[in-house]
Amino acid sequence: MSTQEQKWNLEQLKEFYRNASYAFTSYDDPMRDYLTRRISRYGMKSVFEFGCGMGKNLVVLKGKMPKLICYGIDLNAAAVDYGHRKFGLDLHEGDEITLSKMPSEAFDMCITCSVLNHLPEDITHTIVGHLKRICIKYILILENNDGENARWFTHDYKSLGFRWMDSMINRKLRKYDVWEYEKPQ
């Protein structure tokens, strides 16, 4: 990131992603296969995705594990509506404020893919706190680590109680790091 480029504030970021059209891209991606393998290995019965877009991850998970209860929220109302209509997914428009109102221990696993790296540190800490409260067992974070720009932030997930699990390459040849949190029982 150049020294003259300023980080966007939270409202600028929300406005940008609320109107982003990329949410309608293909859902065929090695990242989703990776998610499916991880989640099926854990034997999860329910999954919540923060920043689900049109539900690309959830529709793949549901297709491979039909009994899996899937729920997601995203800022982009058009993407949420599309995923609900096209795939019949339980998707809703929402953000970190929506998370704060969700019940504790509502889902076996929470996931988020390439969302938190678009948010400043303070809001990421708030979101992670809510995800820890909402999950029963695990949180998986898949984050692209291509570097910083005005809409890109790096985070120290280890300091938030996560352990690094893996790196993988998606269909656009972007590298993703996989971070896992296991809730103490």
C-alpha positions as CSV (number, residue, x, y, z in Angstrom):
1,M,0.0,0.0,0.0
2,S,1.4,3.4,-0.9
3,T,2.0,5.9,1.9
4,Q,-0.5,8.3,0.3
5,E,-3.3,5.7,0.1
6,Q,-5.7,6.0,3.2
7,K,-7.5,3.0,4.6
8,W,-11.3,3.2,4.1
9,N,-13.4,3.6,7.2
10,L,-16.1,1.1,8.2
11,E,-18.9,3.0,6.5
12,Q,-17.0,3.3,3.2
13,L,-16.2,-0.4,3.3
14,K,-19.9,-1.3,4.0
15,E,-21.1,0.9,1.2
16,F,-18.7,-0.7,-1.3
17,Y,-19.5,-4.3,-0.4
18,R,-23.2,-3.6,-0.1
19,N,-23.2,-2.7,-3.8
20,A,-20.5,-5.1,-5.0
21,S,-21.5,-7.2,-8.1
22,Y,-18.7,-9.9,-7.6
23,A,-21.1,-11.7,-5.3
24,F,-22.7,-13.3,-8.3
25,T,-19.5,-15.1,-9.6
26,S,-19.1,-18.8,-10.0
27,Y,-19.4,-21.1,-7.0
28,D,-17.1,-23.7,-8.4
29,D,-13.8,-23.3,-6.5
30,P,-11.3,-25.5,-4.8
31,M,-11.8,-23.4,-1.6
32,R,-15.3,-24.8,-1.4
33,D,-14.1,-28.3,-1.8
34,Y,-11.7,-27.7,1.0
35,L,-14.4,-26.3,3.3
36,T,-16.6,-29.3,2.5
37,R,-13.9,-31.8,3.5
38,R,-13.1,-29.9,6.7
39,I,-16.7,-29.6,7.8
40,S,-17.7,-33.2,6.9
41,R,-14.6,-34.4,8.9
42,Y,-15.9,-32.6,12.0
43,G,-19.4,-34.1,11.6
44,M,-21.2,-30.7,11.9
45,K,-25.0,-30.5,11.9
46,S,-25.2,-26.8,11.4
47,V,-23.1,-24.0,9.9
48,F,-23.4,-20.2,10.0
49,E,-21.5,-18.1,7.5
50,F,-20.7,-14.4,8.1
51,G,-20.4,-12.6,4.8
52,C,-22.1,-15.3,2.8
53,G,-22.8,-13.3,-0.4
54,M,-25.2,-15.3,-2.5
55,G,-24.4,-18.4,-0.5
56,K,-21.8,-20.0,-2.8
57,N,-20.1,-21.8,0.1
58,L,-23.3,-22.9,1.7
59,V,-24.9,-24.2,-1.4
60,V,-21.9,-26.4,-2.1
61,L,-21.9,-27.6,1.6
62,K,-25.7,-28.3,1.4
63,G,-25.2,-30.2,-1.9
64,K,-22.6,-32.5,-0.4
65,M,-24.3,-32.8,3.1
66,P,-28.0,-32.4,2.5
67,K,-28.9,-32.7,6.2
68,L,-26.6,-29.8,7.1
69,I,-28.5,-26.8,8.5
70,C,-27.0,-23.7,6.8
71,Y,-27.6,-20.1,7.6
72,G,-25.8,-17.0,6.4
73,I,-25.8,-13.2,6.6
74,D,-24.3,-10.6,4.2
75,L,-24.4,-6.8,3.6
76,N,-25.3,-7.3,0.0
77,A,-29.1,-7.5,-0.1
78,A,-29.2,-8.4,-3.8
79,A,-26.8,-11.3,-3.3
80,V,-28.7,-12.6,-0.3
81,D,-32.0,-12.4,-2.3
82,Y,-30.5,-14.2,-5.3
83,G,-29.1,-17.0,-3.1
84,H,-32.4,-17.4,-1.3
85,R,-34.5,-17.5,-4.5
86,K,-32.1,-19.6,-6.6
87,F,-30.9,-22.1,-4.0
88,G,-33.5,-21.9,-1.3
89,L,-30.9,-21.0,1.3
90,D,-31.7,-19.4,4.6
91,L,-29.8,-16.1,4.0
92,H,-30.4,-12.7,5.5
93,E,-29.1,-9.2,5.1
94,G,-27.0,-8.4,8.1
95,D,-23.7,-7.2,9.6
96,E,-21.9,-7.1,12.9
97,I,-24.9,-5.5,14.6
98,T,-27.0,-8.5,13.4
99,L,-24.4,-10.8,14.9
100,S,-24.7,-9.1,18.3
101,K,-28.4,-10.0,18.4
102,M,-27.9,-13.7,17.5
103,P,-28.4,-16.3,20.2
104,S,-25.3,-17.9,21.9
105,E,-24.3,-21.4,20.8
106,A,-26.7,-21.4,17.9
107,F,-24.5,-23.2,15.3
108,D,-22.0,-26.1,15.5
109,M,-19.6,-24.1,13.3
110,C,-19.2,-20.6,12.1
111,I,-17.2,-19.8,8.9
112,T,-16.1,-16.7,7.1
113,C,-14.2,-16.5,3.9
114,S,-12.3,-13.5,2.7
115,V,-14.4,-11.1,4.8
116,L,-12.4,-10.1,7.9
117,N,-9.4,-9.2,5.8
118,H,-11.6,-6.4,4.4
119,L,-12.4,-4.9,7.8
120,P,-10.4,-2.9,10.3
121,E,-8.9,-4.6,13.4
122,D,-11.4,-3.2,16.0
123,I,-14.4,-4.4,14.1
124,T,-12.7,-7.8,13.3
125,H,-12.2,-8.3,17.1
126,T,-15.9,-7.5,17.7
127,I,-17.0,-9.9,15.0
128,V,-14.7,-12.7,16.2
129,G,-16.1,-12.2,19.7
130,H,-19.6,-12.7,18.4
131,L,-18.6,-15.7,16.3
132,K,-17.0,-17.3,19.4
133,R,-20.3,-16.8,21.3
134,I,-22.5,-18.0,18.4
135,C,-20.6,-21.2,17.7
136,I,-20.9,-24.4,19.7
137,K,-17.7,-26.1,18.5
138,Y,-15.6,-24.4,15.8
139,I,-14.9,-21.3,13.8
140,L,-13.0,-21.5,10.4
141,I,-11.6,-18.4,8.9
142,L,-10.3,-18.5,5.3
143,E,-8.5,-15.3,4.4
144,N,-6.8,-14.2,1.3
145,N,-3.4,-12.9,2.1
146,D,-2.4,-11.1,-1.1
147,G,-1.3,-7.9,0.8
148,E,-2.7,-4.6,2.0
149,N,-4.4,-1.8,0.2
150,A,-7.1,0.7,1.1
151,R,-9.7,-2.1,1.4
152,W,-7.4,-4.8,2.8
153,F,-6.3,-5.4,6.4
154,T,-4.1,-8.0,7.9
155,H,-4.9,-9.5,11.3
156,D,-3.2,-11.5,14.0
157,Y,-5.6,-14.4,14.4
158,K,-3.3,-16.2,16.7
159,S,-3.7,-13.5,19.3
160,L,-7.5,-14.1,19.0
161,G,-7.1,-17.8,20.0
162,F,-7.0,-19.2,16.5
163,R,-4.4,-21.7,15.2
164,W,-3.1,-21.7,11.6
165,M,-4.2,-24.9,9.9
166,D,-3.3,-24.7,6.3
167,S,-2.8,-22.6,3.1
168,M,-4.6,-23.3,-0.1
169,I,-4.9,-21.8,-3.6
170,N,-8.4,-20.9,-5.0
171,R,-9.4,-21.0,-8.6
172,K,-8.1,-17.4,-9.2
173,L,-4.7,-18.6,-7.9
174,R,-5.0,-16.5,-4.8
175,K,-3.5,-17.9,-1.6
176,Y,-5.7,-18.4,1.4
177,D,-4.7,-19.1,5.0
178,V,-7.0,-21.3,7.0
179,W,-7.4,-20.4,10.7
180,E,-9.3,-22.5,13.2
181,Y,-10.8,-21.8,16.6
182,E,-12.0,-24.7,18.8
183,K,-14.3,-23.6,21.6
184,P,-13.3,-24.9,25.0
185,Q,-15.8,-27.4,26.2
